[in-house]
Amino acid sequence: MRHHGLVPFVAFVLVAALLPAPLAAQDSNFALSNNTTPAPVPGWTFTPSIIYQGAWDDNVLLRGKGDEAPRDFLNILNPKADVSFIGRRGQLNADYDGAFVLYRQLDTLNSYDQHARLSARRLITRHVALFVIDTFAAVPTTELVQFIAVPFIRTGSEFNDVRGGVDAALTKYTSLKVTYNFEWVNFDREDPLAPLLRGGHSHGATVSLRHAVSENTTLLADYDAQHAIVVSNGTFDVQNAAAGIEQKLSDATRIFLTGGIARVGVTNLFPARTAPAIRAGLTHQYQRAAVDVSYSRMYVPAFGFGGTYQNEELSGSLRLPLSQHFYTNSSVSWRKNEPLVGGDMTLRSIWIESVVGYAVQPWMRLEGFYSGSHQTIDQPGTERSRNRVGFQIVTFKPLRVR
């Protein structure tokens, strides 16, 4: 890639500049984009897109506070493709996102990041549907995928999550969703903090019951159980059960709140434990503007030191059109992970993303963005921060397949 990366780089830039296509939202890990989505169209649709980014990174190697942190300018070429089908009884969507990351000075770090997702849904009766979702990512750092309870390290990370199940309308007012999931995580281990990276796999099930008692009020009940096998750290069984309510305050505003119990079973590291399980959230949408805020606290299996953590998370996002052509999107996520063994390994992580965009043409938009992450671990020398500032050009062209 060191010698041959410029050829595809120049080619993709030329195509991106010449392609007369309307813009799609970017879902890379470096910035946000406008979330305007066209209405679904029956049949097959193929959507190629190209995104170019230029970004300044102030901590390329994710070094800790006090260590020398090399800086560099990145050129990122992000060709993407999406195939979707909407039929009378089924839906299918597959997308692939591959990014050529080219450093101006530290070109030995050049990489090719990969993201892929497949989802399908099939209505087998008027009230019962089967679904499956598979998500894959291969990236050069642990920070980009937002793993739970994993330190920010520049080391290769792979993730795959498969979910499938049944979604059924039991009555006019009651629905049931049952999901089975399998998750697999793998890390390269070259960083001094690599012993904290375990890797492994987990599988489990989730059951969600919804019952509408009125037009504005819905009762909620959720249960999930996970069995995790963490490399060199044993097995862990985690359960979370909660019940609550979702309330429609107005046509634009909804809130929900659930509470219950989280339990982790007996392991060779600690006895069984229980703690409160809480989830809450608010959504508000006015025309194209939208605000989302959510909070959760529960036990989760994690592929870092300790195996099982109490995970506390708060996140919010804002999408706001400023005028006919200008818009802005922002999001903030805060997470606290406390291990059930090794209390001095508590992780606190923050991710911030913000973008301001301008629609130059119906087929092209220019965006300036900021992306930042910060993490502290309750040990000396384990505070790490990273900031990226840059711009991007995004184009895409939906093509109907007849």
DRENTORSE-653418 format. One line per field, with one value per residue (C-alpha): residue number from 1; residue in three letters; y, x, z. Coordinates in steps of 0.1 Angstrom, whole numbers, always signed. Example, Ala and Ser with C-alpha at 12.3 -4.5 7.8 and 13.67 -1.06 7.14 Angstrom:
// residues 2
num c(1 / 2);
residuo c(ALA / SER);
v c(-45 / -11);
u c(+123 / +137);
w c(+78 / +71);
***
This chain:
// residues 402
num c(1 / 2 / 3 / 4 / 5 / 6 / 7 / 8 / 9 / 10 / 11 / 12 / 13 / 14 / 15 / 16 / 17 / 18 / 19 / 20 / 21 / 22 / 23 / 24 / 25 / 26 / 27 / 28 / 29 / 30 / 31 / 32 / 33 / 34 / 35 / 36 / 37 / 38 / 39 / 40 / 41 / 42 / 43 / 44 / 45 / 46 / 47 / 48 / 49 / 50 / 51 / 52 / 53 / 54 / 55 / 56 / 57 / 58 / 59 / 60 / 61 / 62 / 63 / 64 / 65 / 66 / 67 / 68 / 69 / 70 / 71 / 72 / 73 / 74 / 75 / 76 / 77 / 78 / 79 / 80 / 81 / 82 / 83 / 84 / 85 / 86 / 87 / 88 / 89 / 90 / 91 / 92 / 93 / 94 / 95 / 96 / 97 / 98 / 99 / 100 / 101 / 102 / 103 / 104 / 105 / 106 / 107 / 108 / 109 / 110 / 111 / 112 / 113 / 114 / 115 / 116 / 117 / 118 / 119 / 120 / 121 / 122 / 123 / 124 / 125 / 126 / 127 / 128 / 129 / 130 / 131 / 132 / 133 / 134 / 135 / 136 / 137 / 138 / 139 / 140 / 141 / 142 / 143 / 144 / 145 / 146 / 147 / 148 / 149 / 150 / 151 / 152 / 153 / 154 / 155 / 156 / 157 / 158 / 159 / 160 / 161 / 162 / 163 / 164 / 165 / 166 / 167 / 168 / 169 / 170 / 171 / 172 / 173 / 174 / 175 / 176 / 177 / 178 / 179 / 180 / 181 / 182 / 183 / 184 / 185 / 186 / 187 / 188 / 189 / 190 / 191 / 192 / 193 / 194 / 195 / 196 / 197 / 198 / 199 / 200 / 201 / 202 / 203 / 204 / 205 / 206 / 207 / 208 / 209 / 210 / 211 / 212 / 213 / 214 / 215 / 216 / 217 / 218 / 219 / 220 / 221 / 222 / 223 / 224 / 225 / 226 / 227 / 228 / 229 / 230 / 231 / 232 / 233 / 234 / 235 / 236 / 237 / 238 / 239 / 240 / 241 / 242 / 243 / 244 / 245 / 246 / 247 / 248 / 249 / 250 / 251 / 252 / 253 / 254 / 255 / 256 / 257 / 258 / 259 / 260 / 261 / 262 / 263 / 264 / 265 / 266 / 267 / 268 / 269 / 270 / 271 / 272 / 273 / 274 / 275 / 276 / 277 / 278 / 279 / 280 / 281 / 282 / 283 / 284 / 285 / 286 / 287 / 288 / 289 / 290 / 291 / 292 / 293 / 294 / 295 / 296 / 297 / 298 / 299 / 300 / 301 / 302 / 303 / 304 / 305 / 306 / 307 / 308 / 309 / 310 / 311 / 312 / 313 / 314 / 315 / 316 / 317 / 318 / 319 / 320 / 321 / 322 / 323 / 324 / 325 / 326 / 327 / 328 / 329 / 330 / 331 / 332 / 333 / 334 / 335 / 336 / 337 / 338 / 339 / 340 / 341 / 342 / 343 / 344 / 345 / 346 / 347 / 348 / 349 / 350 / 351 / 352 / 353 / 354 / 355 / 356 / 357 / 358 / 359 / 360 / 361 / 362 / 363 / 364 / 365 / 366 / 367 / 368 / 369 / 370 / 371 / 372 / 373 / 374 / 375 / 376 / 377 / 378 / 379 / 380 / 381 / 382 / 383 / 384 / 385 / 386 / 387 / 388 / 389 / 390 / 391 / 392 / 393 / 394 / 395 / 396 / 397 / 398 / 399 / 400 / 401 / 402);
residuo c(MET / ARG / HIS / HIS / GLY / LEU / VAL / PRO / PHE / VAL / ALA / PHE / VAL / LEU / VAL / ALA / ALA / LEU / LEU / PRO / ALA / PRO / LEU / ALA / ALA / GLN / ASP / SER / ASN / PHE / ALA / LEU / SER / ASN / ASN / THR / THR / PRO / ALA / PRO / VAL / PRO / GLY / TRP / THR / PHE / THR / PRO / SER / ILE / ILE / TYR / GLN / GLY / ALA / TRP / ASP / ASP / ASN / VAL / LEU / LEU / ARG / GLY / LYS / GLY / ASP / GLU / ALA / PRO / ARG / ASP / PHE / LEU / ASN / ILE / LEU / ASN / PRO / LYS / ALA / ASP / VAL / SER / PHE / ILE / GLY / ARG / ARG / GLY / GLN / LEU / ASN / ALA / ASP / TYR / ASP / GLY / ALA / PHE / VAL / LEU / TYR / ARG / GLN / LEU / ASP / THR / LEU / ASN / SER / TYR / ASP / GLN / HIS / ALA / ARG / LEU / SER / ALA / ARG / ARG / LEU / ILE / THR / ARG / HIS / VAL / ALA / LEU / PHE / VAL / ILE / ASP / THR / PHE / ALA / ALA / VAL / PRO / THR / THR / GLU / LEU / VAL / GLN / PHE / ILE / ALA / VAL / PRO / PHE / ILE / ARG / THR / GLY / SER / GLU / PHE / ASN / ASP / VAL / ARG / GLY / GLY / VAL / ASP / ALA / ALA / LEU / THR / LYS / TYR / THR / SER / LEU / LYS / VAL / THR / TYR / ASN / PHE / GLU / TRP / VAL / ASN / PHE / ASP / ARG / GLU / ASP / PRO / LEU / ALA / PRO / LEU / LEU / ARG / GLY / GLY / HIS / SER / HIS / GLY / ALA / THR / VAL / SER / LEU / ARG / HIS / ALA / VAL / SER / GLU / ASN / THR / THR / LEU / LEU / ALA / ASP / TYR / ASP / ALA / GLN / HIS / ALA / ILE / VAL / VAL / SER / ASN / GLY / THR / PHE / ASP / VAL / GLN / ASN / ALA / ALA / ALA / GLY / ILE / GLU / GLN / LYS / LEU / SER / ASP / ALA / THR / ARG / ILE / PHE / LEU / THR / GLY / GLY / ILE / ALA / ARG / VAL / GLY / VAL / THR / ASN / LEU / PHE / PRO / ALA / ARG / THR / ALA / PRO / ALA / ILE / ARG / ALA / GLY / LEU / THR / HIS / GLN / TYR / GLN / ARG / ALA / ALA / VAL / ASP / VAL / SER / TYR / SER / ARG / MET / TYR / VAL / PRO / ALA / PHE / GLY / PHE / GLY / GLY / THR / TYR / GLN / ASN / GLU / GLU / LEU / SER / GLY / SER / LEU / ARG / LEU / PRO / LEU / SER / GLN / HIS / PHE / TYR / THR / ASN / SER / SER / VAL / SER / TRP / ARG / LYS / ASN / GLU / PRO / LEU / VAL / GLY / GLY / ASP / MET / THR / LEU / ARG / SER / ILE / TRP / ILE / GLU / SER / VAL / VAL / GLY / TYR / ALA / VAL / GLN / PRO / TRP / MET / ARG / LEU / GLU / GLY / PHE / TYR / SER / GLY / SER / HIS / GLN / THR / ILE / ASP / GLN / PRO / GLY / THR / GLU / ARG / SER / ARG / ASN / ARG / VAL / GLY / PHE / GLN / ILE / VAL / THR / PHE / LYS / PRO / LEU / ARG / VAL / ARG);
v c(+0 / +22 / +23 / +15 / +35 / +67 / +50 / +41 / +73 / +96 / +75 / +76 / +114 / +120 / +97 / +114 / +149 / +139 / +116 / +135 / +118 / +129 / +126 / +98 / +100 / +87 / +61 / +59 / +63 / +97 / +120 / +123 / +133 / +145 / +118 / +126 / +93 / +89 / +70 / +32 / +22 / -13 / -36 / -37 / -6 / -5 / +26 / +31 / +60 / +76 / +97 / +116 / +129 / +150 / +150 / +161 / +135 / +147 / +112 / +87 / +59 / +65 / +71 / +78 / +111 / +121 / +100 / +114 / +115 / +116 / +138 / +135 / +144 / +116 / +111 / +88 / +73 / +55 / +36 / +21 / +0 / -8 / -33 / -34 / -51 / -43 / -68 / -75 / -99 / -94 / -70 / -74 / -50 / -55 / -29 / -28 / +1 / +0 / +29 / +34 / +53 / +70 / +89 / +118 / +111 / +79 / +58 / +25 / +29 / +29 / +6 / -6 / -5 / -27 / -27 / -49 / -54 / -78 / -77 / -96 / -97 / -121 / -120 / -156 / -148 / -116 / -113 / -131 / -121 / -138 / -116 / -118 / -92 / -98 / -70 / -72 / -48 / -50 / -18 / -8 / +4 / -7 / +29 / +29 / +1 / +13 / -21 / -23 / -23 / -24 / +1 / +24 / +7 / +10 / -27 / -47 / -54 / -77 / -80 / -100 / -100 / -122 / -118 / -136 / -142 / -138 / -107 / -114 / -94 / -115 / -93 / -59 / -44 / -69 / -78 / -102 / -102 / -131 / -127 / -151 / -135 / -147 / -123 / -129 / -106 / -109 / -87 / -84 / -81 / -58 / -29 / -29 / -29 / -60 / -82 / -64 / -76 / -110 / -116 / -145 / -151 / -150 / -161 / -156 / -146 / -115 / -115 / -82 / -79 / -47 / -41 / -9 / +1 / +33 / +54 / +71 / +45 / +12 / -13 / -28 / -60 / -72 / -101 / -111 / -138 / -140 / -168 / -154 / -174 / -150 / -161 / -171 / -157 / -183 / -183 / -158 / -160 / -126 / -120 / -87 / -85 / -52 / -38 / -3 / +21 / +41 / +73 / +95 / +130 / +146 / +138 / +148 / +136 / +101 / +89 / +54 / +40 / +5 / -9 / -44 / -67 / -76 / -108 / -125 / -162 / -179 / -180 / -191 / -155 / -144 / -155 / -147 / -110 / -88 / -51 / -27 / -27 / +6 / +20 / +54 / +76 / +105 / +113 / +146 / +153 / +185 / +184 / +176 / +184 / +155 / +150 / +116 / +110 / +75 / +61 / +25 / +6 / -32 / -62 / -70 / -96 / -79 / -91 / -72 / -78 / -92 / -107 / -92 / -55 / -32 / -10 / +25 / +45 / +79 / +91 / +119 / +131 / +163 / +167 / +203 / +219 / +255 / +266 / +251 / +242 / +242 / +216 / +203 / +169 / +161 / +132 / +125 / +91 / +86 / +51 / +38 / +2 / -13 / -48 / -73 / -83 / -59 / -27 / -6 / -12 / +10 / +25 / +59 / +66 / +96 / +99 / +132 / +138 / +169 / +180 / +211 / +206 / +225 / +211 / +225 / +206 / +179 / +154 / +169 / +182 / +196 / +189 / +200 / +177 / +171 / +137 / +131 / +103 / +103 / +74 / +70 / +38 / +39 / +32 / +56 / +65 / +52 / +84 / +86 / +112 / +116 / +144 / +147 / +178 / +178 / +180 / +156 / +154 / +128 / +117 / +87 / +76 / +52 / +30 / +11 / -25 / -37);
u c(+0 / +30 / +39 / +6 / -19 / -16 / -31 / -65 / -63 / -62 / -86 / -113 / -108 / -114 / -145 / -159 / -154 / -171 / -199 / -233 / -250 / -272 / -255 / -259 / -251 / -217 / -215 / -177 / -160 / -145 / -175 / -213 / -234 / -268 / -294 / -319 / -331 / -352 / -385 / -381 / -388 / -401 / -377 / -340 / -318 / -280 / -262 / -225 / -209 / -175 / -164 / -131 / -118 / -88 / -82 / -56 / -50 / -32 / -25 / -20 / -6 / -31 / -2 / -9 / -7 / +29 / +42 / +53 / +22 / +30 / +7 / -1 / -25 / -47 / -62 / -91 / -109 / -141 / -157 / -190 / -218 / -253 / -278 / -314 / -346 / -381 / -408 / -444 / -434 / -397 / -368 / -331 / -302 / -264 / -237 / -200 / -178 / -140 / -118 / -82 / -65 / -33 / -9 / +12 / +43 / +37 / +29 / +38 / +5 / -15 / -45 / -77 / -106 / -136 / -172 / -200 / -236 / -264 / -300 / -331 / -367 / -394 / -431 / -442 / -477 / -497 / -485 / -452 / -418 / -384 / -353 / -315 / -287 / -250 / -224 / -187 / -158 / -120 / -102 / -67 / -76 / -99 / -113 / -132 / -156 / -164 / -159 / -172 / -145 / -116 / -87 / -80 / -50 / -37 / -39 / -59 / -94 / -121 / -157 / -186 / -222 / -250 / -286 / -317 / -352 / -389 / -410 / -447 / -479 / -497 / -528 / -538 / -521 / -494 / -461 / -433 / -397 / -373 / -337 / -307 / -272 / -237 / -207 / -170 / -141 / -104 / -74 / -38 / -16 / +14 / +7 / +21 / -16 / -23 / -26 / -59 / -73 / -88 / -110 / -135 / -171 / -205 / -240 / -274 / -310 / -332 / -370 / -390 / -427 / -447 / -483 / -502 / -527 / -537 / -528 / -500 / -489 / -471 / -459 / -424 / -408 / -373 / -351 / -317 / -292 / -256 / -230 / -195 / -163 / -133 / -99 / -77 / -103 / -130 / -168 / -194 / -232 / -250 / -288 / -308 / -345 / -365 / -400 / -412 / -433 / -430 / -451 / -459 / -460 / -469 / -467 / -430 / -419 / -415 / -399 / -393 / -381 / -374 / -360 / -351 / -323 / -289 / -273 / -240 / -236 / -209 / -174 / -140 / -132 / -161 / -195 / -229 / -238 / -269 / -274 / -300 / -307 / -319 / -327 / -342 / -345 / -361 / -367 / -380 / -384 / -397 / -398 / -361 / -346 / -343 / -329 / -322 / -310 / -306 / -291 / -285 / -269 / -265 / -241 / -224 / -198 / -167 / -136 / -111 / -96 / -121 / -146 / -178 / -184 / -211 / -217 / -231 / -237 / -252 / -255 / -272 / -274 / -287 / -297 / -305 / -310 / -297 / -311 / -321 / -285 / -267 / -271 / -253 / -252 / -236 / -234 / -218 / -213 / -201 / -194 / -182 / -171 / -164 / -150 / -164 / -128 / -99 / -116 / -86 / -93 / -124 / -126 / -142 / -146 / -160 / -167 / -177 / -185 / -198 / -203 / -214 / -224 / -234 / -253 / -234 / -255 / -282 / -254 / -226 / -221 / -191 / -187 / -163 / -161 / -146 / -141 / -127 / -122 / -109 / -104 / -90 / -82 / -77 / -40 / -10 / -2 / -34 / -51 / -54 / -70 / -73 / -87 / -94 / -104 / -110 / -134 / -151 / -168 / -196 / -215 / -237 / -261 / -291 / -296 / -329 / -323 / -351);
w c(+0 / +6 / -31 / -48 / -27 / -48 / -79 / -64 / -44 / -75 / -94 / -67 / -62 / -99 / -99 / -68 / -83 / -116 / -104 / -107 / -78 / -48 / -14 / +11 / +48 / +58 / +86 / +90 / +124 / +115 / +111 / +110 / +80 / +73 / +81 / +54 / +40 / +9 / +11 / +4 / -32 / -40 / -60 / -62 / -57 / -60 / -45 / -51 / -32 / -27 / +2 / +4 / +37 / +47 / +85 / +110 / +138 / +169 / +184 / +156 / +177 / +206 / +231 / +267 / +285 / +290 / +261 / +227 / +205 / +168 / +147 / +110 / +82 / +68 / +33 / +35 / +4 / +13 / -16 / -5 / -20 / -9 / -23 / -11 / -20 / -9 / -18 / -7 / +20 / +25 / +27 / +21 / +26 / +22 / +24 / +23 / +35 / +28 / +37 / +23 / +52 / +39 / +62 / +48 / +69 / +89 / +57 / +74 / +92 / +60 / +63 / +48 / +72 / +65 / +76 / +63 / +72 / +60 / +71 / +60 / +71 / +58 / +67 / +70 / +81 / +84 / +120 / +122 / +107 / +107 / +107 / +106 / +110 / +105 / +113 / +107 / +112 / +109 / +120 / +131 / +166 / +195 / +198 / +165 / +172 / +208 / +224 / +260 / +287 / +262 / +265 / +235 / +218 / +182 / +174 / +148 / +160 / +144 / +154 / +141 / +155 / +142 / +154 / +143 / +156 / +154 / +156 / +162 / +168 / +193 / +194 / +182 / +212 / +222 / +204 / +211 / +198 / +205 / +193 / +194 / +190 / +186 / +189 / +181 / +189 / +181 / +187 / +176 / +206 / +201 / +225 / +261 / +272 / +251 / +282 / +288 / +255 / +258 / +228 / +227 / +219 / +235 / +226 / +242 / +238 / +243 / +248 / +245 / +252 / +244 / +253 / +244 / +271 / +252 / +222 / +242 / +268 / +262 / +289 / +284 / +296 / +286 / +295 / +281 / +290 / +277 / +280 / +273 / +268 / +272 / +262 / +292 / +316 / +319 / +312 / +324 / +326 / +327 / +330 / +329 / +335 / +336 / +331 / +325 / +304 / +272 / +271 / +241 / +255 / +222 / +185 / +186 / +220 / +236 / +268 / +282 / +316 / +327 / +359 / +371 / +382 / +367 / +377 / +370 / +379 / +399 / +383 / +393 / +400 / +422 / +436 / +420 / +422 / +416 / +409 / +396 / +358 / +345 / +310 / +302 / +271 / +254 / +217 / +203 / +166 / +150 / +112 / +102 / +137 / +162 / +197 / +213 / +248 / +265 / +297 / +307 / +336 / +336 / +337 / +304 / +294 / +280 / +262 / +284 / +318 / +343 / +318 / +332 / +339 / +353 / +323 / +327 / +296 / +287 / +251 / +231 / +196 / +178 / +142 / +132 / +98 / +98 / +65 / +31 / +24 / +58 / +85 / +116 / +134 / +168 / +192 / +226 / +243 / +279 / +293 / +326 / +330 / +365 / +365 / +391 / +398 / +398 / +410 / +400 / +363 / +360 / +325 / +317 / +280 / +260 / +223 / +207 / +170 / +153 / +117 / +98 / +62 / +31 / +1 / -29 / -54 / -50 / -57 / -36 / -1 / +17 / +54 / +81 / +112 / +145 / +161 / +196 / +221 / +256 / +280 / +315 / +335 / +372 / +369 / +364 / +328 / +313 / +301 / +264 / +241 / +204 / +183 / +145 / +126 / +89 / +59 / +36 / +2 / -2 / -33 / -41 / -68 / -63 / -93 / -98 / -110 / -132);
***
